Amino acid sequence: MNAVITVVGSDKVGIIAKVSAFLAERNINIEDISQTVLSGNFVMMMMVDLSSSAKVPEDVKRELSEMGEAMNVSISMMHEKVFSAMHRI
């Protein structure tokens, strides 16, 4: 299963490192990543592959959200097909 993870919040040291470590610990591969800082706001999108993870996507989504709250950023995850459907013209 592929999913899109978005991270949005005030820029600070360690956001990419923490999210990447979280994914690596769960054997989730980052297929593509884009990040930028806009007027002090950190914005990152990742395409990830969960097919090798022992965790079910719902648990990963919940854990990411909890981690985001602890970091004071918003982290969300949705299935790639849902993301694509939402962003079709």
ABEGO torsion letter per residue (X at the ends): XBBBBBBBEBBBBGAAAAAAAAAAAAGBBBABBBBBBBGGBBBBBBBBBAAABABBAAAAAAAAAAAAAAAGBBBBBBBAAAAAAAABX
